[in-house]
Amino acid sequence: MENKDQGAAQNHACASCKQQRRKCDETCEMAPYFPASRYSEFQNANKIFGVSNIQKIMAMAAPDQRQAAAESILTEGNARKNDPVRAVLET
Ligand SMILES: [Zn+2]
């Protein structure tokens, strides 16, 4: 696996807080599911869903389903990123 997230260690905010330029602390509910190391995937997902919808999805998911919900959100971001036609339409 390639290591493309070398800057992540310097940044304590999770991907969600980083995206929103918010302070991230131990009460952040997004941090366990969207670590800073997945920021680029989160950015792609943000373009599709928006942070507020991602938070809504996470809040609606049962606690034991949140990890799976987060994974599908991030996977969706990757799928769109790898679709050049879609990327052109959305930028
Ligand atoms: Zn956070």
PDB file of the backbone (N, CA, C, O) and the ligand in Angstrom, with CONECT records:
HET     ZN  A 101       1
ATOM      1  N   MET A   1       0.847  -1.202   0.000  1.00  0.00           N
ATOM      2  CA  MET A   1       0.000   0.000   0.000  1.00  0.00           C
ATOM      3  C   MET A   1       0.885   1.255   0.000  1.00  0.00           C
ATOM      4  O   MET A   1       1.858   1.323   0.751  1.00  0.00           O
ATOM      5  N   GLU A   2       0.562   2.218  -0.813  1.00  0.00           N
ATOM      6  CA  GLU A   2       1.371   3.425  -0.852  1.00  0.00           C
ATOM      7  C   GLU A   2       1.027   4.349   0.321  1.00  0.00           C
ATOM      8  O   GLU A   2      -0.111   4.399   0.789  1.00  0.00           O
ATOM      9  N   ASN A   3       2.020   5.055   0.763  1.00  0.00           N
ATOM     10  CA  ASN A   3       1.779   6.008   1.844  1.00  0.00           C
ATOM     11  C   ASN A   3       1.722   7.413   1.269  1.00  0.00           C
ATOM     12  O   ASN A   3       2.750   8.051   1.038  1.00  0.00           O
ATOM     13  N   LYS A   4       0.506   7.881   1.044  1.00  0.00           N
ATOM     14  CA  LYS A   4       0.331   9.205   0.446  1.00  0.00           C
ATOM     15  C   LYS A   4      -0.145  10.210   1.475  1.00  0.00           C
ATOM     16  O   LYS A   4      -0.473  11.347   1.137  1.00  0.00           O
ATOM     17  N   ASP A   5      -0.183   9.794   2.727  1.00  0.00           N
ATOM     18  CA  ASP A   5      -0.748  10.649   3.770  1.00  0.00           C
ATOM     19  C   ASP A   5       0.300  11.037   4.805  1.00  0.00           C
ATOM     20  O   ASP A   5       0.042  10.992   6.008  1.00  0.00           O
ATOM     21  N   GLN A   6       1.450  11.406   4.344  1.00  0.00           N
ATOM     22  CA  GLN A   6       2.533  11.709   5.274  1.00  0.00           C
ATOM     23  C   GLN A   6       2.229  12.921   6.134  1.00  0.00           C
ATOM     24  O   GLN A   6       2.738  13.038   7.249  1.00  0.00           O
ATOM     25  N   GLY A   7       1.397  13.828   5.620  1.00  0.00           N
ATOM     26  CA  GLY A   7       1.080  15.023   6.386  1.00  0.00           C
ATOM     27  C   GLY A   7       0.078  14.776   7.497  1.00  0.00           C
ATOM     28  O   GLY A   7      -0.121  15.637   8.354  1.00  0.00           O
ATOM     29  N   ALA A   8      -0.552  13.616   7.495  1.00  0.00           N
ATOM     30  CA  ALA A   8      -1.638  13.359   8.434  1.00  0.00           C
ATOM     31  C   ALA A   8      -1.176  13.423   9.885  1.00  0.00           C
ATOM     32  O   ALA A   8      -1.914  13.887  10.754  1.00  0.00           O
ATOM     33  N   ALA A   9       0.024  12.968  10.143  1.00  0.00           N
ATOM     34  CA  ALA A   9       0.509  12.908  11.517  1.00  0.00           C
ATOM     35  C   ALA A   9       0.623  14.297  12.132  1.00  0.00           C
ATOM     36  O   ALA A   9       0.518  14.461  13.348  1.00  0.00           O
ATOM     37  N   GLN A  10       0.837  15.293  11.281  1.00  0.00           N
ATOM     38  CA  GLN A  10       0.976  16.651  11.796  1.00  0.00           C
ATOM     39  C   GLN A  10      -0.382  17.262  12.115  1.00  0.00           C
ATOM     40  O   GLN A  10      -0.475  18.273  12.811  1.00  0.00           O
ATOM     41  N   ASN A  11      -1.414  16.645  11.602  1.00  0.00           N
ATOM     42  CA  ASN A  11      -2.723  17.247  11.743  1.00  0.00           C
ATOM     43  C   ASN A  11      -3.591  16.414  12.659  1.00  0.00           C
ATOM     44  O   ASN A  11      -3.839  15.238  12.393  1.00  0.00           O
ATOM     45  N   HIS A  12      -4.051  17.019  13.732  1.00  0.00           N
ATOM     46  CA  HIS A  12      -4.817  16.269  14.727  1.00  0.00           C
ATOM     47  C   HIS A  12      -6.292  16.213  14.387  1.00  0.00           C
ATOM     48  O   HIS A  12      -7.013  15.349  14.884  1.00  0.00           O
ATOM     49  N   ALA A  13      -6.740  17.118  13.554  1.00  0.00           N
ATOM     50  CA  ALA A  13      -8.158  17.134  13.235  1.00  0.00           C
ATOM     51  C   ALA A  13      -8.521  15.935  12.365  1.00  0.00           C
ATOM     52  O   ALA A  13      -7.730  15.510  11.523  1.00  0.00           O
ATOM     53  N   CYS A  14      -9.703  15.402  12.569  1.00  0.00           N
ATOM     54  CA  CYS A  14     -10.185  14.344  11.698  1.00  0.00           C
ATOM     55  C   CYS A  14     -10.539  14.957  10.338  1.00  0.00           C
ATOM     56  O   CYS A  14     -10.529  16.177  10.175  1.00  0.00           O
ATOM     57  N   ALA A  15     -10.848  14.098   9.375  1.00  0.00           N
ATOM     58  CA  ALA A  15     -11.126  14.585   8.020  1.00  0.00           C
ATOM     59  C   ALA A  15     -12.300  15.560   7.996  1.00  0.00           C
ATOM     60  O   ALA A  15     -12.281  16.555   7.272  1.00  0.00           O
ATOM     61  N   SER A  16     -13.318  15.263   8.793  1.00  0.00           N
ATOM     62  CA  SER A  16     -14.502  16.119   8.816  1.00  0.00           C
ATOM     63  C   SER A  16     -14.188  17.512   9.368  1.00  0.00           C
ATOM     64  O   SER A  16     -14.579  18.519   8.779  1.00  0.00           O
ATOM     65  N   CYS A  17     -13.488  17.565  10.486  1.00  0.00           N
ATOM     66  CA  CYS A  17     -13.150  18.857  11.091  1.00  0.00           C
ATOM     67  C   CYS A  17     -12.162  19.625  10.223  1.00  0.00           C
ATOM     68  O   CYS A  17     -12.228  20.850  10.125  1.00  0.00           O
ATOM     69  N   LYS A  18     -11.254  18.901   9.602  1.00  0.00           N
ATOM     70  CA  LYS A  18     -10.295  19.543   8.713  1.00  0.00           C
ATOM     71  C   LYS A  18     -11.031  20.198   7.546  1.00  0.00           C
ATOM     72  O   LYS A  18     -10.736  21.328   7.158  1.00  0.00           O
ATOM     73  N   GLN A  19     -11.975  19.473   7.011  1.00  0.00           N
ATOM     74  CA  GLN A  19     -12.775  19.988   5.897  1.00  0.00           C
ATOM     75  C   GLN A  19     -13.507  21.262   6.315  1.00  0.00           C
ATOM     76  O   GLN A  19     -13.604  22.212   5.538  1.00  0.00           O
ATOM     77  N   GLN A  20     -14.012  21.275   7.526  1.00  0.00           N
ATOM     78  CA  GLN A  20     -14.801  22.420   7.995  1.00  0.00           C
ATOM     79  C   GLN A  20     -13.956  23.435   8.747  1.00  0.00           C
ATOM     80  O   GLN A  20     -14.476  24.424   9.263  1.00  0.00           O
ATOM     81  N   ARG A  21     -12.651  23.191   8.808  1.00  0.00           N
ATOM     82  CA  ARG A  21     -11.724  24.062   9.543  1.00  0.00           C
ATOM     83  C   ARG A  21     -12.191  24.246  10.983  1.00  0.00           C
ATOM     84  O   ARG A  21     -12.144  25.342  11.542  1.00  0.00           O
ATOM     85  N   ARG A  22     -12.636  23.155  11.553  1.00  0.00           N
ATOM     86  CA  ARG A  22     -13.067  23.194  12.951  1.00  0.00           C
ATOM     87  C   ARG A  22     -12.028  22.530  13.824  1.00  0.00           C
ATOM     88  O   ARG A  22     -11.188  21.760  13.359  1.00  0.00           O
ATOM     89  N   LYS A  23     -12.108  22.847  15.096  1.00  0.00           N
ATOM     90  CA  LYS A  23     -11.246  22.180  16.045  1.00  0.00           C
ATOM     91  C   LYS A  23     -11.809  20.795  16.334  1.00  0.00           C
ATOM     92  O   LYS A  23     -13.010  20.625  16.543  1.00  0.00           O
ATOM     93  N   CYS A  24     -10.919  19.815  16.340  1.00  0.00           N
ATOM     94  CA  CYS A  24     -11.358  18.447  16.574  1.00  0.00           C
ATOM     95  C   CYS A  24     -10.850  18.017  17.940  1.00  0.00           C
ATOM     96  O   CYS A  24      -9.661  18.143  18.230  1.00  0.00           O
ATOM     97  N   ASP A  25     -11.737  17.514  18.772  1.00  0.00           N
ATOM     98  CA  ASP A  25     -11.281  17.006  20.059  1.00  0.00           C
ATOM     99  C   ASP A  25     -11.873  15.625  20.308  1.00  0.00           C
ATOM    100  O   ASP A  25     -12.476  15.029  19.416  1.00  0.00           O
ATOM    101  N   GLU A  26     -11.698  15.126  21.514  1.00  0.00           N
ATOM    102  CA  GLU A  26     -12.098  13.741  21.782  1.00  0.00           C
ATOM    103  C   GLU A  26     -13.615  13.545  21.785  1.00  0.00           C
ATOM    104  O   GLU A  26     -14.096  12.411  21.789  1.00  0.00           O
ATOM    105  N   THR A  27     -14.373  14.655  21.783  1.00  0.00           N
ATOM    106  CA  THR A  27     -15.825  14.524  21.721  1.00  0.00           C
ATOM    107  C   THR A  27     -16.333  14.438  20.280  1.00  0.00           C
ATOM    108  O   THR A  27     -17.521  14.209  20.053  1.00  0.00           O
ATOM    109  N   CYS A  28     -15.447  14.617  19.318  1.00  0.00           N
ATOM    110  CA  CYS A  28     -15.851  14.595  17.910  1.00  0.00           C
ATOM    111  C   CYS A  28     -16.384  13.209  17.549  1.00  0.00           C
ATOM    112  O   CYS A  28     -15.697  12.204  17.727  1.00  0.00           O
ATOM    113  N   GLU A  29     -17.621  13.167  17.037  1.00  0.00           N
ATOM    114  CA  GLU A  29     -18.221  11.880  16.703  1.00  0.00           C
ATOM    115  C   GLU A  29     -17.765  11.369  15.349  1.00  0.00           C
ATOM    116  O   GLU A  29     -17.941  10.192  15.035  1.00  0.00           O
ATOM    117  N   MET A  30     -17.187  12.235  14.557  1.00  0.00           N
ATOM    118  CA  MET A  30     -16.751  11.837  13.221  1.00  0.00           C
ATOM    119  C   MET A  30     -15.343  11.248  13.236  1.00  0.00           C
ATOM    120  O   MET A  30     -14.977  10.473  12.353  1.00  0.00           O
ATOM    121  N   ALA A  31     -14.565  11.620  14.235  1.00  0.00           N
ATOM    122  CA  ALA A  31     -13.143  11.242  14.254  1.00  0.00           C
ATOM    123  C   ALA A  31     -12.890   9.733  14.137  1.00  0.00           C
ATOM    124  O   ALA A  31     -11.989   9.334  13.399  1.00  0.00           O
ATOM    125  N   PRO A  32     -13.654   8.878  14.838  1.00  0.00           N
ATOM    126  CA  PRO A  32     -13.366   7.441  14.731  1.00  0.00           C
ATOM    127  C   PRO A  32     -13.609   6.892  13.326  1.00  0.00           C
ATOM    128  O   PRO A  32     -13.024   5.878  12.948  1.00  0.00           O
ATOM    129  N   TYR A  33     -14.459   7.547  12.562  1.00  0.00           N
ATOM    130  CA  TYR A  33     -14.863   7.006  11.269  1.00  0.00           C
ATOM    131  C   TYR A  33     -14.190   7.716  10.103  1.00  0.00           C
ATOM    132  O   TYR A  33     -14.040   7.141   9.024  1.00  0.00           O
ATOM    133  N   PHE A  34     -13.787   8.955  10.315  1.00  0.00           N
ATOM    134  CA  PHE A  34     -13.163   9.715   9.241  1.00  0.00           C
ATOM    135  C   PHE A  34     -11.839  10.300   9.711  1.00  0.00           C
ATOM    136  O   PHE A  34     -11.729  11.509   9.916  1.00  0.00           O
ATOM    137  N   PRO A  35     -10.829   9.442   9.883  1.00  0.00           N
ATOM    138  CA  PRO A  35      -9.529   9.938  10.346  1.00  0.00           C
ATOM    139  C   PRO A  35      -8.880  10.845   9.290  1.00  0.00           C
ATOM    140  O   PRO A  35      -9.214  10.781   8.107  1.00  0.00           O
ATOM    141  N   ALA A  36      -7.968  11.670   9.737  1.00  0.00           N
ATOM    142  CA  ALA A  36      -7.297  12.609   8.830  1.00  0.00           C
ATOM    143  C   ALA A  36      -6.605  11.884   7.685  1.00  0.00           C
ATOM    144  O   ALA A  36      -6.431  12.449   6.606  1.00  0.00           O
ATOM    145  N   SER A  37      -6.207  10.630   7.916  1.00  0.00           N
ATOM    146  CA  SER A  37      -5.524   9.873   6.866  1.00  0.00           C
ATOM    147  C   SER A  37      -6.445   9.599   5.676  1.00  0.00           C
ATOM    148  O   SER A  37      -5.978   9.213   4.604  1.00  0.00           O
ATOM    149  N   ARG A  38      -7.741   9.795   5.862  1.00  0.00           N
ATOM    150  CA  ARG A  38      -8.683   9.566   4.763  1.00  0.00           C
ATOM    151  C   ARG A  38      -9.278  10.874   4.268  1.00  0.00           C
ATOM    152  O   ARG A  38     -10.373  10.905   3.706  1.00  0.00           O
ATOM    153  N   TYR A  39      -8.543  11.942   4.485  1.00  0.00           N
ATOM    154  CA  TYR A  39      -9.043  13.276   4.133  1.00  0.00           C
ATOM    155  C   TYR A  39      -9.370  13.414   2.652  1.00  0.00           C
ATOM    156  O   TYR A  39     -10.391  13.999   2.291  1.00  0.00           O
ATOM    157  N   SER A  40      -8.495  12.869   1.785  1.00  0.00           N
ATOM    158  CA  SER A  40      -8.751  13.035   0.348  1.00  0.00           C
ATOM    159  C   SER A  40     -10.027  12.304  -0.058  1.00  0.00           C
ATOM    160  O   SER A  40     -10.780  12.789  -0.903  1.00  0.00           O
ATOM    161  N   GLU A  41     -10.269  11.144   0.537  1.00  0.00           N
ATOM    162  CA  GLU A  41     -11.514  10.431   0.249  1.00  0.00           C
ATOM    163  C   GLU A  41     -12.706  11.206   0.793  1.00  0.00           C
ATOM    164  O   GLU A  41     -13.761  11.283   0.164  1.00  0.00           O
ATOM    165  N   PHE A  42     -12.512  11.776   1.978  1.00  0.00           N
ATOM    166  CA  PHE A  42     -13.594  12.557   2.583  1.00  0.00           C
ATOM    167  C   PHE A  42     -13.936  13.769   1.711  1.00  0.00           C
ATOM    168  O   PHE A  42     -15.103  14.128   1.557  1.00  0.00           O
ATOM    169  N   GLN A  43     -12.910  14.387   1.151  1.00  0.00           N
ATOM    170  CA  GLN A  43     -13.149  15.537   0.273  1.00  0.00           C
ATOM    171  C   GLN A  43     -13.998  15.146  -0.921  1.00  0.00           C
ATOM    172  O   GLN A  43     -14.911  15.875  -1.309  1.00  0.00           O
ATOM    173  N   ASN A  44     -13.694  13.993  -1.503  1.00  0.00           N
ATOM    174  CA  ASN A  44     -14.491  13.525  -2.636  1.00  0.00           C
ATOM    175  C   ASN A  44     -15.923  13.273  -2.213  1.00  0.00           C
ATOM    176  O   ASN A  44     -16.863  13.649  -2.913  1.00  0.00           O
ATOM    177  N   ALA A  45     -16.086  12.636  -1.063  1.00  0.00           N
ATOM    178  CA  ALA A  45     -17.430  12.356  -0.557  1.00  0.00           C
ATOM    179  C   ALA A  45     -18.163  13.663  -0.261  1.00  0.00           C
ATOM    180  O   ALA A  45     -19.368  13.776  -0.488  1.00  0.00           O
ATOM    181  N   ASN A  46     -17.428  14.638   0.243  1.00  0.00           N
ATOM    182  CA  ASN A  46     -18.022  15.937   0.551  1.00  0.00           C
ATOM    183  C   ASN A  46     -18.576  16.607  -0.697  1.00  0.00           C
ATOM    184  O   ASN A  46     -19.606  17.279  -0.644  1.00  0.00           O
ATOM    185  N   LYS A  47     -17.885  16.420  -1.831  1.00  0.00           N
ATOM    186  CA  LYS A  47     -18.364  17.018  -3.079  1.00  0.00           C
ATOM    187  C   LYS A  47     -19.689  16.401  -3.497  1.00  0.00           C
ATOM    188  O   LYS A  47     -20.515  17.058  -4.130  1.00  0.00           O
ATOM    189  N   ILE A  48     -19.889  15.144  -3.144  1.00  0.00           N
ATOM    190  CA  ILE A  48     -21.107  14.443  -3.537  1.00  0.00           C
ATOM    191  C   ILE A  48     -22.232  14.716  -2.540  1.00  0.00           C
ATOM    192  O   ILE A  48     -23.340  15.090  -2.925  1.00  0.00           O
ATOM    193  N   PHE A  49     -21.932  14.524  -1.262  1.00  0.00           N
ATOM    194  CA  PHE A  49     -22.983  14.566  -0.243  1.00  0.00           C
ATOM    195  C   PHE A  49     -23.053  15.899   0.484  1.00  0.00           C
ATOM    196  O   PHE A  49     -24.138  16.351   0.852  1.00  0.00           O
ATOM    197  N   GLY A  50     -21.909  16.529   0.692  1.00  0.00           N
ATOM    198  CA  GLY A  50     -21.840  17.682   1.578  1.00  0.00           C
ATOM    199  C   GLY A  50     -21.630  17.216   3.006  1.00  0.00           C
ATOM    200  O   GLY A  50     -22.145  16.173   3.409  1.00  0.00           O
ATOM    201  N   VAL A  51     -20.873  17.990   3.771  1.00  0.00           N
ATOM    202  CA  VAL A  51     -20.552  17.576   5.141  1.00  0.00           C
ATOM    203  C   VAL A  51     -21.817  17.417   5.984  1.00  0.00           C
ATOM    204  O   VAL A  51     -21.918  16.482   6.778  1.00  0.00           O
ATOM    205  N   SER A  52     -22.774  18.318   5.817  1.00  0.00           N
ATOM    206  CA  SER A  52     -23.965  18.258   6.670  1.00  0.00           C
ATOM    207  C   SER A  52     -24.753  16.977   6.405  1.00  0.00           C
ATOM    208  O   SER A  52     -25.317  16.393   7.330  1.00  0.00           O
ATOM    209  N   ASN A  53     -24.794  16.537   5.146  1.00  0.00           N
ATOM    210  CA  ASN A  53     -25.493  15.284   4.851  1.00  0.00           C
ATOM    211  C   ASN A  53     -24.714  14.080   5.372  1.00  0.00           C
ATOM    212  O   ASN A  53     -25.306  13.110   5.846  1.00  0.00           O
ATOM    213  N   ILE A  54     -23.397  14.144   5.283  1.00  0.00           N
ATOM    214  CA  ILE A  54     -22.582  13.054   5.823  1.00  0.00           C
ATOM    215  C   ILE A  54     -22.841  12.939   7.328  1.00  0.00           C
ATOM    216  O   ILE A  54     -22.995  11.837   7.854  1.00  0.00           O
ATOM    217  N   GLN A  55     -22.888  14.070   8.006  1.00  0.00           N
ATOM    218  CA  GLN A  55     -23.158  14.051   9.452  1.00  0.00           C
ATOM    219  C   GLN A  55     -24.553  13.513   9.724  1.00  0.00           C
ATOM    220  O   GLN A  55     -24.770  12.802  10.705  1.00  0.00           O
ATOM    221  N   LYS A  56     -25.498  13.854   8.854  1.00  0.00           N
ATOM    222  CA  LYS A  56     -26.866  13.370   9.015  1.00  0.00           C
ATOM    223  C   LYS A  56     -26.923  11.850   8.847  1.00  0.00           C
ATOM    224  O   LYS A  56     -27.569  11.143   9.621  1.00  0.00           O
ATOM    225  N   ILE A  57     -26.230  11.370   7.817  1.00  0.00           N
ATOM    226  CA  ILE A  57     -26.189   9.922   7.576  1.00  0.00           C
ATOM    227  C   ILE A  57     -25.599   9.211   8.790  1.00  0.00           C
ATOM    228  O   ILE A  57     -26.118   8.190   9.242  1.00  0.00           O
ATOM    229  N   MET A  58     -24.512   9.765   9.307  1.00  0.00           N
ATOM    230  CA  MET A  58     -23.849   9.144  10.445  1.00  0.00           C
ATOM    231  C   MET A  58     -24.740   9.179  11.700  1.00  0.00           C
ATOM    232  O   MET A  58     -24.761   8.232  12.485  1.00  0.00           O
ATOM    233  N   ALA A  59     -25.466  10.278  11.868  1.00  0.00           N
ATOM    234  CA  ALA A  59     -26.332  10.398  13.043  1.00  0.00           C
ATOM    235  C   ALA A  59     -27.507   9.433  12.959  1.00  0.00           C
ATOM    236  O   ALA A  59     -27.989   8.937  13.977  1.00  0.00           O
ATOM    237  N   MET A  60     -27.968   9.171  11.727  1.00  0.00           N
ATOM    238  CA  MET A  60     -29.106   8.280  11.540  1.00  0.00           C
ATOM    239  C   MET A  60     -28.711   6.809  11.676  1.00  0.00           C
ATOM    240  O   MET A  60     -29.531   5.969  12.046  1.00  0.00           O
ATOM    241  N   ALA A  61     -27.472   6.515  11.378  1.00  0.00           N
ATOM    242  CA  ALA A  61     -27.023   5.125  11.450  1.00  0.00           C
ATOM    243  C   ALA A  61     -26.927   4.682  12.908  1.00  0.00           C
ATOM    244  O   ALA A  61     -26.516   5.453  13.776  1.00  0.00           O
ATOM    245  N   ALA A  62     -27.302   3.462  13.161  1.00  0.00           N
ATOM    246  CA  ALA A  62     -27.123   2.902  14.501  1.00  0.00           C
ATOM    247  C   ALA A  62     -25.626   2.815  14.791  1.00  0.00           C
ATOM    248  O   ALA A  62     -24.818   2.622  13.883  1.00  0.00           O
ATOM    249  N   PRO A  63     -25.266   2.958  16.069  1.00  0.00           N
ATOM    250  CA  PRO A  63     -23.834   2.956  16.408  1.00  0.00           C
ATOM    251  C   PRO A  63     -23.058   1.790  15.805  1.00  0.00           C
ATOM    252  O   PRO A  63     -21.919   1.969  15.373  1.00  0.00           O
ATOM    253  N   ASP A  64     -23.651   0.607  15.768  1.00  0.00           N
ATOM    254  CA  ASP A  64     -22.911  -0.532  15.226  1.00  0.00           C
ATOM    255  C   ASP A  64     -22.911  -0.557  13.701  1.00  0.00           C
ATOM    256  O   ASP A  64     -22.282  -1.422  13.091  1.00  0.00           O
ATOM    257  N   GLN A  65     -23.611   0.385  13.089  1.00  0.00           N
ATOM    258  CA  GLN A  65     -23.612   0.461  11.621  1.00  0.00           C
ATOM    259  C   GLN A  65     -22.796   1.641  11.107  1.00  0.00           C
ATOM    260  O   GLN A  65     -22.633   1.811   9.899  1.00  0.00           O
ATOM    261  N   ARG A  66     -22.284   2.454  12.026  1.00  0.00           N
ATOM    262  CA  ARG A  66     -21.622   3.685  11.593  1.00  0.00           C
ATOM    263  C   ARG A  66     -20.333   3.433  10.825  1.00  0.00           C
ATOM    264  O   ARG A  66     -20.019   4.141   9.868  1.00  0.00           O
ATOM    265  N   GLN A  67     -19.589   2.417  11.254  1.00  0.00           N
ATOM    266  CA  GLN A  67     -18.350   2.121  10.542  1.00  0.00           C
ATOM    267  C   GLN A  67     -18.649   1.748   9.090  1.00  0.00           C
ATOM    268  O   GLN A  67     -17.963   2.189   8.168  1.00  0.00           O
ATOM    269  N   ALA A  68     -19.685   0.929   8.904  1.00  0.00           N
ATOM    270  CA  ALA A  68     -20.066   0.518   7.551  1.00  0.00           C
ATOM    271  C   ALA A  68     -20.586   1.710   6.751  1.00  0.00           C
ATOM    272  O   ALA A  68     -20.302   1.842   5.560  1.00  0.00           O
ATOM    273  N   ALA A  69     -21.349   2.574   7.417  1.00  0.00           N
ATOM    274  CA  ALA A  69     -21.875   3.761   6.745  1.00  0.00           C
ATOM    275  C   ALA A  69     -20.727   4.662   6.294  1.00  0.00           C
ATOM    276  O   ALA A  69     -20.725   5.169   5.172  1.00  0.00           O
ATOM    277  N   ALA A  70     -19.753   4.854   7.182  1.00  0.00           N
ATOM    278  CA  ALA A  70     -18.600   5.682   6.849  1.00  0.00           C
ATOM    279  C   ALA A  70     -17.847   5.082   5.666  1.00  0.00           C
ATOM    280  O   ALA A  70     -17.427   5.800   4.758  1.00  0.00           O
ATOM    281  N   GLU A  71     -17.680   3.761   5.685  1.00  0.00           N
ATOM    282  CA  GLU A  71     -16.968   3.104   4.586  1.00  0.00           C
ATOM    283  C   GLU A  71     -17.688   3.329   3.262  1.00  0.00           C
ATOM    284  O   GLU A  71     -17.048   3.615   2.250  1.00  0.00           O
ATOM    285  N   SER A  72     -19.006   3.204   3.260  1.00  0.00           N
ATOM    286  CA  SER A  72     -19.703   3.361   1.985  1.00  0.00           C
ATOM    287  C   SER A  72     -19.683   4.809   1.518  1.00  0.00           C
ATOM    288  O   SER A  72     -19.668   5.079   0.317  1.00  0.00           O
ATOM    289  N   ILE A  73     -19.683   5.741   2.466  1.00  0.00           N
ATOM    290  CA  ILE A  73     -19.562   7.162   2.098  1.00  0.00           C
ATOM    291  C   ILE A  73     -18.208   7.406   1.416  1.00  0.00           C
ATOM    292  O   ILE A  73     -18.132   8.040   0.364  1.00  0.00           O
ATOM    293  N   LEU A  74     -17.161   6.893   2.032  1.00  0.00           N
ATOM    294  CA  LEU A  74     -15.821   7.107   1.480  1.00  0.00           C
ATOM    295  C   LEU A  74     -15.643   6.341   0.168  1.00  0.00           C
ATOM    296  O   LEU A  74     -14.992   6.830  -0.755  1.00  0.00           O
ATOM    297  N   THR A  75     -16.216   5.151   0.087  1.00  0.00           N
ATOM    298  CA  THR A  75     -16.119   4.366  -1.143  1.00  0.00           C
ATOM    299  C   THR A  75     -16.828   5.063  -2.286  1.00  0.00           C
ATOM    300  O   THR A  75     -16.353   5.054  -3.422  1.00  0.00           O
ATOM    301  N   GLU A  76     -17.950   5.660  -1.987  1.00  0.00           N
ATOM    302  CA  GLU A  76     -18.686   6.417  -2.997  1.00  0.00           C
ATOM    303  C   GLU A  76     -17.829   7.571  -3.522  1.00  0.00           C
ATOM    304  O   GLU A  76     -17.813   7.848  -4.721  1.00  0.00           O
ATOM    305  N   GLY A  77     -17.129   8.229  -2.625  1.00  0.00           N
ATOM    306  CA  GLY A  77     -16.227   9.308  -3.024  1.00  0.00           C
ATOM    307  C   GLY A  77     -15.161   8.816  -3.987  1.00  0.00           C
ATOM    308  O   GLY A  77     -14.848   9.483  -4.974  1.00  0.00           O
ATOM    309  N   ASN A  78     -14.610   7.658  -3.700  1.00  0.00           N
ATOM    310  CA  ASN A  78     -13.587   7.093  -4.578  1.00  0.00           C
ATOM    311  C   ASN A  78     -14.158   6.711  -5.932  1.00  0.00           C
ATOM    312  O   ASN A  78     -13.519   6.910  -6.966  1.00  0.00           O
ATOM    313  N   ALA A  79     -15.357   6.164  -5.920  1.00  0.00           N
ATOM    314  CA  ALA A  79     -15.972   5.730  -7.171  1.00  0.00           C
ATOM    315  C   ALA A  79     -16.163   6.915  -8.102  1.00  0.00           C
ATOM    316  O   ALA A  79     -15.898   6.818  -9.301  1.00  0.00           O
ATOM    317  N   ARG A  80     -16.617   8.020  -7.559  1.00  0.00           N
ATOM    318  CA  ARG A  80     -16.835   9.211  -8.385  1.00  0.00           C
ATOM    319  C   ARG A  80     -15.516   9.783  -8.878  1.00  0.00           C
ATOM    320  O   ARG A  80     -15.402  10.230 -10.020  1.00  0.00           O
ATOM    321  N   LYS A  81     -14.520   9.761  -7.997  1.00  0.00           N
ATOM    322  CA  LYS A  81     -13.233  10.324  -8.367  1.00  0.00           C
ATOM    323  C   LYS A  81     -12.632   9.562  -9.544  1.00  0.00           C
ATOM    324  O   LYS A  81     -11.968  10.142 -10.403  1.00  0.00           O
ATOM    325  N   ASN A  82     -12.879   8.243  -9.567  1.00  0.00           N
ATOM    326  CA  ASN A  82     -12.287   7.410 -10.606  1.00  0.00           C
ATOM    327  C   ASN A  82     -13.126   7.376 -11.878  1.00  0.00           C
ATOM    328  O   ASN A  82     -12.811   6.642 -12.815  1.00  0.00           O
ATOM    329  N   ASP A  83     -14.173   8.156 -11.910  1.00  0.00           N
ATOM    330  CA  ASP A  83     -15.020   8.237 -13.089  1.00  0.00           C
ATOM    331  C   ASP A  83     -14.762   9.590 -13.757  1.00  0.00           C
ATOM    332  O   ASP A  83     -15.293  10.609 -13.314  1.00  0.00           O
ATOM    333  N   PRO A  84     -13.954   9.607 -14.814  1.00  0.00           N
ATOM    334  CA  PRO A  84     -13.534  10.894 -15.399  1.00  0.00           C
ATOM    335  C   PRO A  84     -14.701  11.714 -15.921  1.00  0.00           C
ATOM    336  O   PRO A  84     -14.691  12.940 -15.809  1.00  0.00           O
ATOM    337  N   VAL A  85     -15.702  11.062 -16.488  1.00  0.00           N
ATOM    338  CA  VAL A  85     -16.841  11.810 -17.022  1.00  0.00           C
ATOM    339  C   VAL A  85     -17.547  12.551 -15.908  1.00  0.00           C
ATOM    340  O   VAL A  85     -17.862  13.736 -16.016  1.00  0.00           O
ATOM    341  N   ARG A  86     -17.786  11.814 -14.832  1.00  0.00           N
ATOM    342  CA  ARG A  86     -18.435  12.401 -13.677  1.00  0.00           C
ATOM    343  C   ARG A  86     -17.591  13.546 -13.101  1.00  0.00           C
ATOM    344  O   ARG A  86     -18.123  14.584 -12.709  1.00  0.00           O
ATOM    345  N   ALA A  87     -16.291  13.342 -13.057  1.00  0.00           N
ATOM    346  CA  ALA A  87     -15.400  14.355 -12.497  1.00  0.00           C
ATOM    347  C   ALA A  87     -15.481  15.656 -13.298  1.00  0.00           C
ATOM    348  O   ALA A  87     -15.471  16.746 -12.727  1.00  0.00           O
ATOM    349  N   VAL A  88     -15.560  15.530 -14.620  1.00  0.00           N
ATOM    350  CA  VAL A  88     -15.655  16.720 -15.468  1.00  0.00           C
ATOM    351  C   VAL A  88     -16.968  17.444 -15.205  1.00  0.00           C
ATOM    352  O   VAL A  88     -17.002  18.672 -15.123  1.00  0.00           O
ATOM    353  N   LEU A  89     -18.027  16.694 -15.077  1.00  0.00           N
ATOM    354  CA  LEU A  89     -19.338  17.295 -14.856  1.00  0.00           C
ATOM    355  C   LEU A  89     -19.417  18.014 -13.526  1.00  0.00           C
ATOM    356  O   LEU A  89     -20.136  19.003 -13.386  1.00  0.00           O
ATOM    357  N   GLU A  90     -18.677  17.516 -12.553  1.00  0.00           N
ATOM    358  CA  GLU A  90     -18.830  18.061 -11.203  1.00  0.00           C
ATOM    359  C   GLU A  90     -17.830  19.156 -10.864  1.00  0.00           C
ATOM    360  O   GLU A  90     -17.904  19.761  -9.795  1.00  0.00           O
ATOM    361  N   THR A  91     -16.903  19.408 -11.768  1.00  0.00           N
ATOM    362  CA  THR A  91     -15.918  20.461 -11.453  1.00  0.00           C
ATOM    363  C   THR A  91     -16.079  21.666 -12.353  1.00  0.00           C
ATOM    364  O   THR A  91     -15.335  22.638 -12.224  1.00  0.00           O
TER     365      THR A  91
HETATM  366 ZN    ZN A 101     -13.283  15.828  14.211  1.00  0.00          ZN2+
END
